[in-house]
Amino acid sequence: MASGRGFCVDLSGLTFIDVGGLRALVSAAAALHDGGGDHVLTLRSAPPHVRRLLQLTGWYQTPGLHLQAQTHPG
C-alpha cells in the first residue's frame, strides 16, 4: 500500500522470511530513501521473529526503514 511519503508493507500474515527476503525489504527502504525526499518503507505488524532479525543484523537502523510500533490487544 502506498502512503504519502512512501510505502507500507503489512507483515501480519508472514510466517517465515529468510535473511535474503529481509534484505530485499531493507534494500527497498534504502533505495526509497536515497531517491530523495522523506520517503520511507514502513513495516507494519512485523512478527517478533522479523523484529529480532532486524535487531540482530542492525538493519532496523537503515535510513528509510520504519518499523511500526507493536500494538498489544487490550
mmCIF file of the N, C-alpha and C atoms, coordinates in Angstrom:
data_MODEL
# 
_entry.id   MODEL 
# 
loop_
_atom_site.group_PDB 
_atom_site.id 
_atom_site.type_symbol 
_atom_site.label_atom_id 
_atom_site.label_alt_id 
_atom_site.label_comp_id 
_atom_site.label_asym_id 
_atom_site.label_entity_id 
_atom_site.label_seq_id 
_atom_site.pdbx_PDB_ins_code 
_atom_site.Cartn_x 
_atom_site.Cartn_y 
_atom_site.Cartn_z 
_atom_site.occupancy 
_atom_site.B_iso_or_equiv 
_atom_site.pdbx_formal_charge 
_atom_site.auth_seq_id 
_atom_site.auth_comp_id 
_atom_site.auth_asym_id 
_atom_site.auth_atom_id 
_atom_site.pdbx_PDB_model_num 
ATOM 1   N N  . MET A 1 1  ? 0.849  -1.169  0.000  1.00 0.00 ? 1  MET A N  1 
ATOM 2   C CA . MET A 1 1  ? 0.000  0.000   0.000  1.00 0.00 ? 1  MET A CA 1 
ATOM 3   C C  . MET A 1 1  ? 0.895  1.231   0.000  1.00 0.00 ? 1  MET A C  1 
ATOM 4   N N  . ALA A 1 2  ? 0.601  2.195   -0.824 1.00 0.00 ? 2  ALA A N  1 
ATOM 5   C CA . ALA A 1 2  ? 1.372  3.429   -0.891 1.00 0.00 ? 2  ALA A CA 1 
ATOM 6   C C  . ALA A 1 2  ? 0.832  4.431   0.110  1.00 0.00 ? 2  ALA A C  1 
ATOM 7   N N  . SER A 1 3  ? 1.733  5.181   0.716  1.00 0.00 ? 3  SER A N  1 
ATOM 8   C CA . SER A 1 3  ? 1.326  6.270   1.591  1.00 0.00 ? 3  SER A CA 1 
ATOM 9   C C  . SER A 1 3  ? 1.863  7.564   1.005  1.00 0.00 ? 3  SER A C  1 
ATOM 10  N N  . GLY A 1 4  ? 1.576  8.669   1.644  1.00 0.00 ? 4  GLY A N  1 
ATOM 11  C CA . GLY A 1 4  ? 2.010  9.955   1.123  1.00 0.00 ? 4  GLY A CA 1 
ATOM 12  C C  . GLY A 1 4  ? 3.514  10.100  1.035  1.00 0.00 ? 4  GLY A C  1 
ATOM 13  N N  . ARG A 1 5  ? 4.247  9.432   1.874  1.00 0.00 ? 5  ARG A N  1 
ATOM 14  C CA . ARG A 1 5  ? 5.699  9.576   1.924  1.00 0.00 ? 5  ARG A CA 1 
ATOM 15  C C  . ARG A 1 5  ? 6.430  8.260   1.712  1.00 0.00 ? 5  ARG A C  1 
ATOM 16  N N  . GLY A 1 6  ? 5.818  7.317   1.047  1.00 0.00 ? 6  GLY A N  1 
ATOM 17  C CA . GLY A 1 6  ? 6.489  6.048   0.804  1.00 0.00 ? 6  GLY A CA 1 
ATOM 18  C C  . GLY A 1 6  ? 5.503  4.911   0.690  1.00 0.00 ? 6  GLY A C  1 
ATOM 19  N N  . PHE A 1 7  ? 5.899  3.772   1.212  1.00 0.00 ? 7  PHE A N  1 
ATOM 20  C CA . PHE A 1 7  ? 5.084  2.568   1.117  1.00 0.00 ? 7  PHE A CA 1 
ATOM 21  C C  . PHE A 1 7  ? 4.975  1.897   2.471  1.00 0.00 ? 7  PHE A C  1 
ATOM 22  N N  . CYS A 1 8  ? 3.898  1.154   2.639  1.00 0.00 ? 8  CYS A N  1 
ATOM 23  C CA . CYS A 1 8  ? 3.670  0.396   3.868  1.00 0.00 ? 8  CYS A CA 1 
ATOM 24  C C  . CYS A 1 8  ? 3.453  -1.064  3.483  1.00 0.00 ? 8  CYS A C  1 
ATOM 25  N N  . VAL A 1 9  ? 4.191  -1.950  4.136  1.00 0.00 ? 9  VAL A N  1 
ATOM 26  C CA . VAL A 1 9  ? 4.046  -3.386  3.901  1.00 0.00 ? 9  VAL A CA 1 
ATOM 27  C C  . VAL A 1 9  ? 3.501  -4.011  5.182  1.00 0.00 ? 9  VAL A C  1 
ATOM 28  N N  . ASP A 1 10 ? 2.342  -4.643  5.070  1.00 0.00 ? 10 ASP A N  1 
ATOM 29  C CA . ASP A 1 10 ? 1.717  -5.304  6.206  1.00 0.00 ? 10 ASP A CA 1 
ATOM 30  C C  . ASP A 1 10 ? 2.247  -6.735  6.291  1.00 0.00 ? 10 ASP A C  1 
ATOM 31  N N  . LEU A 1 11 ? 2.929  -7.025  7.381  1.00 0.00 ? 11 LEU A N  1 
ATOM 32  C CA . LEU A 1 11 ? 3.548  -8.338  7.559  1.00 0.00 ? 11 LEU A CA 1 
ATOM 33  C C  . LEU A 1 11 ? 2.761  -9.222  8.526  1.00 0.00 ? 11 LEU A C  1 
ATOM 34  N N  . SER A 1 12 ? 1.520  -8.865  8.807  1.00 0.00 ? 12 SER A N  1 
ATOM 35  C CA . SER A 1 12 ? 0.751  -9.586  9.818  1.00 0.00 ? 12 SER A CA 1 
ATOM 36  C C  . SER A 1 12 ? 0.550  -11.068 9.488  1.00 0.00 ? 12 SER A C  1 
ATOM 37  N N  . GLY A 1 13 ? 0.503  -11.428 8.229  1.00 0.00 ? 13 GLY A N  1 
ATOM 38  C CA . GLY A 1 13 ? 0.304  -12.822 7.850  1.00 0.00 ? 13 GLY A CA 1 
ATOM 39  C C  . GLY A 1 13 ? 1.591  -13.578 7.576  1.00 0.00 ? 13 GLY A C  1 
ATOM 40  N N  . LEU A 1 14 ? 2.711  -12.940 7.794  1.00 0.00 ? 14 LEU A N  1 
ATOM 41  C CA . LEU A 1 14 ? 4.005  -13.555 7.493  1.00 0.00 ? 14 LEU A CA 1 
ATOM 42  C C  . LEU A 1 14 ? 4.354  -14.618 8.531  1.00 0.00 ? 14 LEU A C  1 
ATOM 43  N N  . THR A 1 15 ? 4.644  -15.823 8.056  1.00 0.00 ? 15 THR A N  1 
ATOM 44  C CA . THR A 1 15 ? 5.054  -16.884 8.972  1.00 0.00 ? 15 THR A CA 1 
ATOM 45  C C  . THR A 1 15 ? 6.537  -17.216 8.848  1.00 0.00 ? 15 THR A C  1 
ATOM 46  N N  . PHE A 1 16 ? 7.145  -16.863 7.714  1.00 0.00 ? 16 PHE A N  1 
ATOM 47  C CA . PHE A 1 16 ? 8.565  -17.143 7.517  1.00 0.00 ? 16 PHE A CA 1 
ATOM 48  C C  . PHE A 1 16 ? 9.161  -16.107 6.579  1.00 0.00 ? 16 PHE A C  1 
ATOM 49  N N  . ILE A 1 17 ? 10.369 -15.676 6.902  1.00 0.00 ? 17 ILE A N  1 
ATOM 50  C CA . ILE A 1 17 ? 11.165 -14.852 5.988  1.00 0.00 ? 17 ILE A CA 1 
ATOM 51  C C  . ILE A 1 17 ? 12.623 -15.179 6.288  1.00 0.00 ? 17 ILE A C  1 
ATOM 52  N N  . ASP A 1 18 ? 13.400 -15.366 5.225  1.00 0.00 ? 18 ASP A N  1 
ATOM 53  C CA . ASP A 1 18 ? 14.823 -15.627 5.444  1.00 0.00 ? 18 ASP A CA 1 
ATOM 54  C C  . ASP A 1 18 ? 15.579 -14.310 5.323  1.00 0.00 ? 18 ASP A C  1 
ATOM 55  N N  . VAL A 1 19 ? 16.878 -14.368 5.549  1.00 0.00 ? 19 VAL A N  1 
ATOM 56  C CA . VAL A 1 19 ? 17.688 -13.158 5.527  1.00 0.00 ? 19 VAL A CA 1 
ATOM 57  C C  . VAL A 1 19 ? 17.661 -12.506 4.144  1.00 0.00 ? 19 VAL A C  1 
ATOM 58  N N  . GLY A 1 20 ? 17.576 -13.303 3.089  1.00 0.00 ? 20 GLY A N  1 
ATOM 59  C CA . GLY A 1 20 ? 17.504 -12.747 1.736  1.00 0.00 ? 20 GLY A CA 1 
ATOM 60  C C  . GLY A 1 20 ? 16.237 -11.936 1.514  1.00 0.00 ? 20 GLY A C  1 
ATOM 61  N N  . GLY A 1 21 ? 15.108 -12.436 2.021  1.00 0.00 ? 21 GLY A N  1 
ATOM 62  C CA . GLY A 1 21 ? 13.849 -11.713 1.900  1.00 0.00 ? 21 GLY A CA 1 
ATOM 63  C C  . GLY A 1 21 ? 13.865 -10.430 2.714  1.00 0.00 ? 21 GLY A C  1 
ATOM 64  N N  . LEU A 1 22 ? 14.420 -10.508 3.902  1.00 0.00 ? 22 LEU A N  1 
ATOM 65  C CA . LEU A 1 22 ? 14.519 -9.322  4.743  1.00 0.00 ? 22 LEU A CA 1 
ATOM 66  C C  . LEU A 1 22 ? 15.461 -8.296  4.122  1.00 0.00 ? 22 LEU A C  1 
ATOM 67  N N  . ARG A 1 23 ? 16.546 -8.788  3.535  1.00 0.00 ? 23 ARG A N  1 
ATOM 68  C CA . ARG A 1 23 ? 17.488 -7.885  2.862  1.00 0.00 ? 23 ARG A CA 1 
ATOM 69  C C  . ARG A 1 23 ? 16.807 -7.164  1.699  1.00 0.00 ? 23 ARG A C  1 
ATOM 70  N N  . ALA A 1 24 ? 15.924 -7.834  0.986  1.00 0.00 ? 24 ALA A N  1 
ATOM 71  C CA . ALA A 1 24 ? 15.191 -7.200  -0.111 1.00 0.00 ? 24 ALA A CA 1 
ATOM 72  C C  . ALA A 1 24 ? 14.331 -6.043  0.402  1.00 0.00 ? 24 ALA A C  1 
ATOM 73  N N  . LEU A 1 25 ? 13.664 -6.239  1.540  1.00 0.00 ? 25 LEU A N  1 
ATOM 74  C CA . LEU A 1 25 ? 12.858 -5.160  2.121  1.00 0.00 ? 25 LEU A CA 1 
ATOM 75  C C  . LEU A 1 25 ? 13.743 -3.996  2.562  1.00 0.00 ? 25 LEU A C  1 
ATOM 76  N N  . VAL A 1 26 ? 14.854 -4.312  3.204  1.00 0.00 ? 26 VAL A N  1 
ATOM 77  C CA . VAL A 1 26 ? 15.771 -3.279  3.680  1.00 0.00 ? 26 VAL A CA 1 
ATOM 78  C C  . VAL A 1 26 ? 16.388 -2.523  2.497  1.00 0.00 ? 26 VAL A C  1 
ATOM 79  N N  . SER A 1 27 ? 16.745 -3.240  1.444  1.00 0.00 ? 27 SER A N  1 
ATOM 80  C CA . SER A 1 27 ? 17.301 -2.601  0.248  1.00 0.00 ? 27 SER A CA 1 
ATOM 81  C C  . SER A 1 27 ? 16.282 -1.676  -0.414 1.00 0.00 ? 27 SER A C  1 
ATOM 82  N N  . ALA A 1 28 ? 15.021 -2.105  -0.434 1.00 0.00 ? 28 ALA A N  1 
ATOM 83  C CA . ALA A 1 28 ? 13.961 -1.257  -0.997 1.00 0.00 ? 28 ALA A CA 1 
ATOM 84  C C  . ALA A 1 28 ? 13.809 0.015   -0.170 1.00 0.00 ? 28 ALA A C  1 
ATOM 85  N N  . ALA A 1 29 ? 13.876 -0.110  1.150  1.00 0.00 ? 29 ALA A N  1 
ATOM 86  C CA . ALA A 1 29 ? 13.782 1.062   2.023  1.00 0.00 ? 29 ALA A CA 1 
ATOM 87  C C  . ALA A 1 29 ? 14.938 2.021   1.762  1.00 0.00 ? 29 ALA A C  1 
ATOM 88  N N  . ALA A 1 30 ? 16.142 1.483   1.644  1.00 0.00 ? 30 ALA A N  1 
ATOM 89  C CA . ALA A 1 30 ? 17.311 2.319   1.392  1.00 0.00 ? 30 ALA A CA 1 
ATOM 90  C C  . ALA A 1 30 ? 17.203 3.014   0.033  1.00 0.00 ? 30 ALA A C  1 
ATOM 91  N N  . ALA A 1 31 ? 16.705 2.307   -0.966 1.00 0.00 ? 31 ALA A N  1 
ATOM 92  C CA . ALA A 1 31 ? 16.545 2.895   -2.300 1.00 0.00 ? 31 ALA A CA 1 
ATOM 93  C C  . ALA A 1 31 ? 15.502 4.015   -2.273 1.00 0.00 ? 31 ALA A C  1 
ATOM 94  N N  . LEU A 1 32 ? 14.410 3.822   -1.535 1.00 0.00 ? 32 LEU A N  1 
ATOM 95  C CA . LEU A 1 32 ? 13.404 4.874   -1.396 1.00 0.00 ? 32 LEU A CA 1 
ATOM 96  C C  . LEU A 1 32 ? 14.019 6.114   -0.757 1.00 0.00 ? 32 LEU A C  1 
ATOM 97  N N  . HIS A 1 33 ? 14.803 5.893   0.281  1.00 0.00 ? 33 HIS A N  1 
ATOM 98  C CA . HIS A 1 33 ? 15.440 7.000   0.992  1.00 0.00 ? 33 HIS A CA 1 
ATOM 99  C C  . HIS A 1 33 ? 16.461 7.714   0.105  1.00 0.00 ? 33 HIS A C  1 
ATOM 100 N N  . ASP A 1 34 ? 17.258 6.928   -0.600 1.00 0.00 ? 34 ASP A N  1 
ATOM 101 C CA . ASP A 1 34 ? 18.300 7.505   -1.458 1.00 0.00 ? 34 ASP A CA 1 
ATOM 102 C C  . ASP A 1 34 ? 17.711 8.227   -2.663 1.00 0.00 ? 34 ASP A C  1 
ATOM 103 N N  . GLY A 1 35 ? 16.456 7.911   -2.996 1.00 0.00 ? 35 GLY A N  1 
ATOM 104 C CA . GLY A 1 35 ? 15.789 8.556   -4.122 1.00 0.00 ? 35 GLY A CA 1 
ATOM 105 C C  . GLY A 1 35 ? 15.421 10.002  -3.842 1.00 0.00 ? 35 GLY A C  1 
ATOM 106 N N  . GLY A 1 36 ? 15.605 10.433  -2.629 1.00 0.00 ? 36 GLY A N  1 
ATOM 107 C CA . GLY A 1 36 ? 15.321 11.811  -2.271 1.00 0.00 ? 36 GLY A CA 1 
ATOM 108 C C  . GLY A 1 36 ? 14.053 11.963  -1.467 1.00 0.00 ? 36 GLY A C  1 
ATOM 109 N N  . GLY A 1 37 ? 13.952 13.078  -0.819 1.00 0.00 ? 37 GLY A N  1 
ATOM 110 C CA . GLY A 1 37 ? 12.766 13.351  -0.019 1.00 0.00 ? 37 GLY A CA 1 
ATOM 111 C C  . GLY A 1 37 ? 12.763 12.564  1.268  1.00 0.00 ? 37 GLY A C  1 
ATOM 112 N N  . ASP A 1 38 ? 11.613 12.513  1.871  1.00 0.00 ? 38 ASP A N  1 
ATOM 113 C CA . ASP A 1 38 ? 11.448 11.802  3.138  1.00 0.00 ? 38 ASP A CA 1 
ATOM 114 C C  . ASP A 1 38 ? 10.724 10.484  2.939  1.00 0.00 ? 38 ASP A C  1 
ATOM 115 N N  . HIS A 1 39 ? 10.976 9.818   1.849  1.00 0.00 ? 39 HIS A N  1 
ATOM 116 C CA . HIS A 1 39 ? 10.271 8.577   1.550  1.00 0.00 ? 39 HIS A CA 1 
ATOM 117 C C  . HIS A 1 39 ? 10.771 7.450   2.442  1.00 0.00 ? 39 HIS A C  1 
ATOM 118 N N  . VAL A 1 40 ? 9.823  6.672   2.935  1.00 0.00 ? 40 VAL A N  1 
ATOM 119 C CA . VAL A 1 40 ? 10.159 5.562   3.824  1.00 0.00 ? 40 VAL A CA 1 
ATOM 120 C C  . VAL A 1 40 ? 9.367  4.312   3.450  1.00 0.00 ? 40 VAL A C  1 
ATOM 121 N N  . LEU A 1 41 ? 9.887  3.196   3.860  1.00 0.00 ? 41 LEU A N  1 
ATOM 122 C CA . LEU A 1 41 ? 9.174  1.924   3.767  1.00 0.00 ? 41 LEU A CA 1 
ATOM 123 C C  . LEU A 1 41 ? 8.811  1.538   5.201  1.00 0.00 ? 41 LEU A C  1 
ATOM 124 N N  . THR A 1 42 ? 7.525  1.491   5.479  1.00 0.00 ? 42 THR A N  1 
ATOM 125 C CA . THR A 1 42 ? 7.045  1.140   6.808  1.00 0.00 ? 42 THR A CA 1 
ATOM 126 C C  . THR A 1 42 ? 6.677  -0.337  6.837  1.00 0.00 ? 42 THR A C  1 
ATOM 127 N N  . LEU A 1 43 ? 7.200  -1.037  7.826  1.00 0.00 ? 43 LEU A N  1 
ATOM 128 C CA . LEU A 1 43 ? 6.840  -2.434  8.042  1.00 0.00 ? 43 LEU A CA 1 
ATOM 129 C C  . LEU A 1 43 ? 5.825  -2.458  9.177  1.00 0.00 ? 43 LEU A C  1 
ATOM 130 N N  . ARG A 1 44 ? 4.600  -2.845  8.833  1.00 0.00 ? 44 ARG A N  1 
ATOM 131 C CA . ARG A 1 44 ? 3.509  -2.855  9.807  1.00 0.00 ? 44 ARG A CA 1 
ATOM 132 C C  . ARG A 1 44 ? 3.235  -4.288  10.258 1.00 0.00 ? 44 ARG A C  1 
ATOM 133 N N  . SER A 1 45 ? 2.930  -4.434  11.523 1.00 0.00 ? 45 SER A N  1 
ATOM 134 C CA . SER A 1 45 ? 2.572  -5.732  12.122 1.00 0.00 ? 45 SER A CA 1 
ATOM 135 C C  . SER A 1 45 ? 3.649  -6.788  11.908 1.00 0.00 ? 45 SER A C  1 
ATOM 136 N N  . ALA A 1 46 ? 4.901  -6.366  12.054 1.00 0.00 ? 46 ALA A N  1 
ATOM 137 C CA . ALA A 1 46 ? 6.014  -7.315  11.899 1.00 0.00 ? 46 ALA A CA 1 
ATOM 138 C C  . ALA A 1 46 ? 6.013  -8.304  13.060 1.00 0.00 ? 46 ALA A C  1 
ATOM 139 N N  . PRO A 1 47 ? 6.032  -9.596  12.755 1.00 0.00 ? 47 PRO A N  1 
ATOM 140 C CA . PRO A 1 47 ? 6.068  -10.611 13.810 1.00 0.00 ? 47 PRO A CA 1 
ATOM 141 C C  . PRO A 1 47 ? 7.366  -10.515 14.621 1.00 0.00 ? 47 PRO A C  1 
ATOM 142 N N  . PRO A 1 48 ? 7.362  -11.065 15.821 1.00 0.00 ? 48 PRO A N  1 
ATOM 143 C CA . PRO A 1 48 ? 8.549  -10.992 16.678 1.00 0.00 ? 48 PRO A CA 1 
ATOM 144 C C  . PRO A 1 48 ? 9.828  -11.523 16.015 1.00 0.00 ? 48 PRO A C  1 
ATOM 145 N N  . HIS A 1 49 ? 9.728  -12.598 15.206 1.00 0.00 ? 49 HIS A N  1 
ATOM 146 C CA . HIS A 1 49 ? 10.940 -13.143 14.591 1.00 0.00 ? 49 HIS A CA 1 
ATOM 147 C C  . HIS A 1 49 ? 11.530 -12.166 13.565 1.00 0.00 ? 49 HIS A C  1 
ATOM 148 N N  . VAL A 1 50 ? 10.700 -11.370 12.926 1.00 0.00 ? 50 VAL A N  1 
ATOM 149 C CA . VAL A 1 50 ? 11.202 -10.371 11.976 1.00 0.00 ? 50 VAL A CA 1 
ATOM 150 C C  . VAL A 1 50 ? 11.876 -9.237  12.736 1.00 0.00 ? 50 VAL A C  1 
ATOM 151 N N  . ARG A 1 51 ? 11.260 -8.793  13.812 1.00 0.00 ? 51 ARG A N  1 
ATOM 152 C CA . ARG A 1 51 ? 11.856 -7.741  14.643 1.00 0.00 ? 51 ARG A CA 1 
ATOM 153 C C  . ARG A 1 51 ? 13.206 -8.205  15.196 1.00 0.00 ? 51 ARG A C  1 
ATOM 154 N N  . ARG A 1 52 ? 13.272 -9.451  15.597 1.00 0.00 ? 52 ARG A N  1 
ATOM 155 C CA . ARG A 1 52 ? 14.524 -9.992  16.141 1.00 0.00 ? 52 ARG A CA 1 
ATOM 156 C C  . ARG A 1 52 ? 15.618 -10.035 15.071 1.00 0.00 ? 52 ARG A C  1 
ATOM 157 N N  . LEU A 1 53 ? 15.278 -10.475 13.872 1.00 0.00 ? 53 LEU A N  1 
ATOM 158 C CA . LEU A 1 53 ? 16.257 -10.491 12.777 1.00 0.00 ? 53 LEU A CA 1 
ATOM 159 C C  . LEU A 1 53 ? 16.762 -9.091  12.461 1.00 0.00 ? 53 LEU A C  1 
ATOM 160 N N  . LEU A 1 54 ? 15.850 -8.119  12.453 1.00 0.00 ? 54 LEU A N  1 
ATOM 161 C CA . LEU A 1 54 ? 16.260 -6.736  12.191 1.00 0.00 ? 54 LEU A CA 1 
ATOM 162 C C  . LEU A 1 54 ? 17.210 -6.231  13.269 1.00 0.00 ? 54 LEU A C  1 
ATOM 163 N N  . GLN A 1 55 ? 16.961 -6.619  14.510 1.00 0.00 ? 55 GLN A N  1 
ATOM 164 C CA . GLN A 1 55 ? 17.850 -6.216  15.599 1.00 0.00 ? 55 GLN A CA 1 
ATOM 165 C C  . GLN A 1 55 ? 19.209 -6.903  15.498 1.00 0.00 ? 55 GLN A C  1 
ATOM 166 N N  . LEU A 1 56 ? 19.200 -8.211  15.239 1.00 0.00 ? 56 LEU A N  1 
ATOM 167 C CA . LEU A 1 56 ? 20.455 -8.964  15.168 1.00 0.00 ? 56 LEU A CA 1 
ATOM 168 C C  . LEU A 1 56 ? 21.363 -8.474  14.050 1.00 0.00 ? 56 LEU A C  1 
ATOM 169 N N  . THR A 1 57 ? 20.774 -8.100  12.927 1.00 0.00 ? 57 THR A N  1 
ATOM 170 C CA . THR A 1 57 ? 21.558 -7.646  11.787 1.00 0.00 ? 57 THR A CA 1 
ATOM 171 C C  . THR A 1 57 ? 21.894 -6.157  11.863 1.00 0.00 ? 57 THR A C  1 
ATOM 172 N N  . GLY A 1 58 ? 21.169 -5.428  12.711 1.00 0.00 ? 58 GLY A N  1 
ATOM 173 C CA . GLY A 1 58 ? 21.361 -3.977  12.787 1.00 0.00 ? 58 GLY A CA 1 
ATOM 174 C C  . GLY A 1 58 ? 20.613 -3.230  11.697 1.00 0.00 ? 58 GLY A C  1 
ATOM 175 N N  . TRP A 1 59 ? 19.841 -3.960  10.901 1.00 0.00 ? 59 TRP A N  1 
ATOM 176 C CA . TRP A 1 59 ? 19.137 -3.344  9.772  1.00 0.00 ? 59 TRP A CA 1 
ATOM 177 C C  . TRP A 1 59 ? 17.979 -2.461  10.195 1.00 0.00 ? 59 TRP A C  1 
ATOM 178 N N  . TYR A 1 60 ? 17.563 -2.554  11.457 1.00 0.00 ? 60 TYR A N  1 
ATOM 179 C CA . TYR A 1 60 ? 16.476 -1.698  11.931 1.00 0.00 ? 60 TYR A CA 1 
ATOM 180 C C  . TYR A 1 60 ? 16.873 -0.220  11.865 1.00 0.00 ? 60 TYR A C  1 
ATOM 181 N N  . GLN A 1 61 ? 18.175 0.059   11.764 1.00 0.00 ? 61 GLN A N  1 
ATOM 182 C CA . GLN A 1 61 ? 18.685 1.429   11.689 1.00 0.00 ? 61 GLN A CA 1 
ATOM 183 C C  . GLN A 1 61 ? 18.829 1.930   10.252 1.00 0.00 ? 61 GLN A C  1 
ATOM 184 N N  . THR A 1 62 ? 18.415 1.162   9.281  1.00 0.00 ? 62 THR A N  1 
ATOM 185 C CA . THR A 1 62 ? 18.551 1.545   7.880  1.00 0.00 ? 62 THR A CA 1 
ATOM 186 C C  . THR A 1 62 ? 17.752 2.811   7.593  1.00 0.00 ? 62 THR A C  1 
ATOM 187 N N  . PRO A 1 63 ? 18.414 3.837   7.023  1.00 0.00 ? 63 PRO A N  1 
ATOM 188 C CA . PRO A 1 63 ? 17.675 5.044   6.633  1.00 0.00 ? 63 PRO A CA 1 
ATOM 189 C C  . PRO A 1 63 ? 16.577 4.679   5.638  1.00 0.00 ? 63 PRO A C  1 
ATOM 190 N N  . GLY A 1 64 ? 15.388 5.203   5.880  1.00 0.00 ? 64 GLY A N  1 
ATOM 191 C CA . GLY A 1 64 ? 14.270 4.915   5.001  1.00 0.00 ? 64 GLY A CA 1 
ATOM 192 C C  . GLY A 1 64 ? 13.414 3.755   5.464  1.00 0.00 ? 64 GLY A C  1 
ATOM 193 N N  . LEU A 1 65 ? 13.828 3.072   6.531  1.00 0.00 ? 65 LEU A N  1 
ATOM 194 C CA . LEU A 1 65 ? 13.050 1.954   7.064  1.00 0.00 ? 65 LEU A CA 1 
ATOM 195 C C  . LEU A 1 65 ? 12.382 2.384   8.363  1.00 0.00 ? 65 LEU A C  1 
ATOM 196 N N  . HIS A 1 66 ? 11.090 2.171   8.450  1.00 0.00 ? 66 HIS A N  1 
ATOM 197 C CA . HIS A 1 66 ? 10.346 2.478   9.674  1.00 0.00 ? 66 HIS A CA 1 
ATOM 198 C C  . HIS A 1 66 ? 9.635  1.213   10.116 1.00 0.00 ? 66 HIS A C  1 
ATOM 199 N N  . LEU A 1 67 ? 9.941  0.790   11.311 1.00 0.00 ? 67 LEU A N  1 
ATOM 200 C CA . LEU A 1 67 ? 9.300  -0.383  11.896 1.00 0.00 ? 67 LEU A CA 1 
ATOM 201 C C  . LEU A 1 67 ? 8.205  0.125   12.812 1.00 0.00 ? 67 LEU A C  1 
ATOM 202 N N  . GLN A 1 68 ? 6.964  -0.065  12.396 1.00 0.00 ? 68 GLN A N  1 
ATOM 203 C CA . GLN A 1 68 ? 5.831  0.446   13.164 1.00 0.00 ? 68 GLN A CA 1 
ATOM 204 C C  . GLN A 1 68 ? 5.761  -0.238  14.518 1.00 0.00 ? 68 GLN A C  1 
ATOM 205 N N  . ALA A 1 69 ? 5.478  0.536   15.534 1.00 0.00 ? 69 ALA A N  1 
ATOM 206 C CA . ALA A 1 69 ? 5.415  0.010   16.899 1.00 0.00 ? 69 ALA A CA 1 
ATOM 207 C C  . ALA A 1 69 ? 4.337  -1.064  17.003 1.00 0.00 ? 69 ALA A C  1 
ATOM 208 N N  . GLN A 1 70 ? 4.616  -2.046  17.818 1.00 0.00 ? 70 GLN A N  1 
ATOM 209 C CA . GLN A 1 70 ? 3.656  -3.119  18.053 1.00 0.00 ? 70 GLN A CA 1 
ATOM 210 C C  . GLN A 1 70 ? 2.480  -2.579  18.853 1.00 0.00 ? 70 GLN A C  1 
ATOM 211 N N  . THR A 1 71 ? 1.302  -3.014  18.485 1.00 0.00 ? 71 THR A N  1 
ATOM 212 C CA . THR A 1 71 ? 0.125  -2.703  19.291 1.00 0.00 ? 71 THR A CA 1 
ATOM 213 C C  . THR A 1 71 ? -0.280 -3.975  20.008 1.00 0.00 ? 71 THR A C  1 
ATOM 214 N N  . HIS A 1 72 ? -0.571 -3.844  21.260 1.00 0.00 ? 72 HIS A N  1 
ATOM 215 C CA . HIS A 1 72 ? -0.953 -5.008  22.059 1.00 0.00 ? 72 HIS A CA 1 
ATOM 216 C C  . HIS A 1 72 ? -2.460 -5.011  22.247 1.00 0.00 ? 72 HIS A C  1 
ATOM 217 N N  . PRO A 1 73 ? -3.089 -6.143  21.950 1.00 0.00 ? 73 PRO A N  1 
ATOM 218 C CA . PRO A 1 73 ? -4.541 -6.211  22.133 1.00 0.00 ? 73 PRO A CA 1 
ATOM 219 C C  . PRO A 1 73 ? -4.916 -5.976  23.594 1.00 0.00 ? 73 PRO A C  1 
ATOM 220 N N  . GLY A 1 74 ? -6.014 -5.252  23.783 1.00 0.00 ? 74 GLY A N  1 
ATOM 221 C CA . GLY A 1 74 ? -6.452 -4.927  25.138 1.00 0.00 ? 74 GLY A CA 1 
ATOM 222 C C  . GLY A 1 74 ? -7.288 -5.917  25.709 1.00 0.00 ? 74 GLY A C  1 
# 
